[in-house]
Amino acid sequence: MRTVLESQELGTLKPYRELFNPNSVDIYFEDLKKIILKEWPTFEFCFGRNRDQFSTFMTTINKYRVDAHAKIISPGEMEYFRVCVTKIEDYLNAYF
């Protein structure tokens, strides 16, 4: 099995399937955005090549994620959130 992520505790590599397992890796949505932006040339073909627009979508999604931030959002904010999520989903569905 292929591995990519070094475990700080054990100094070993984790298998791919463990990368996004919330019980074994602490990666937050904002961290995911930062990783993608840092490595933009690798990801730009997945996300429409517009780095600023991608960043705006991800910032909006993270801001209005009630599961993570436990706040009430207005219907207009929810609508914009859904637009941003749908755009990211559309990019990924077109790529994969």
N, C-alpha and C positions, 0 to 999 in steps of 0.2 A: 504494500500500500504506500502511495506517495505521501510525503509529509512536507509541510511548509512553515509551520509556526513553532518557534522555540518556546518551550515552557520555562519560565523564569525559576519556578520552584525546583524542577528536576533537571534542567539543562538538556532536555530531550526535545525532539520534534513531535508535533501533533499531526495526526492525519487530517486530510482535507475536511472530512465529514465533521470534525470537531471544531472547525474554525468559527462556525456560527451557532454552536450549541451554547445557549445562554448559561447552562450549568457548568461549563468548563472554560469559557473565554469571556472576559469582560470587555466587550466592544460596544460602544454607544453609537447611536445614530450620527451624532456630530462627528465622532471619530471616523466613521465611514466616509462622510463628506470630505473631511480633511485628507484622508488617504487618497481618495479619488482625485481631488484637486491637486494634490502634490504630484501625483503620477498622471496628470491629465493626458499627456501624449499617448499613454497606454489605453485610456478609457474614452477618449474623445469620440471615437467612432460608435461607441455604445450610446452616447448621450447627445447626439445631434451637433456636435462640434462647437456649440456655443457655451463656453465655460462659465461666463457670467450668468447666463440664463439657468444653467444647471445649478449653480451655487444658490441662486435666488429660490429655485424650486425646493432644494434641499433645506435651506434655512426656513422657508415657510412651513414645510412639512414638519420639521422638528419643533418649530414654535407652537404649532397648533395640535401637536400630538397629545390629546387629553390623557392617554394611557400613561404617558411619562410625566406630564406636567400638572395633571389634576386640576384643570381650570375649566370654566365655562366659556364657550366661544359662541359668537353670534352666528346667525344663519349665513350672513355674508362671508364671515371668516371661514365657516365650514365649506361654503361653495368654492372659495379660492383654494382652500386646502385640497379639496377633491380635484380641482383643475390641475394643481401641481402634482398630485399623486398620479393622476391619469396620464399626464405628460411623461413622467418618469417610467410608468408602466408601458406606455406606448413605445418609448425609445427601446426599452429592454425587449419587448415582444418583437419589434422589428429587427433587432440585432440577433436575437436567439431564435 
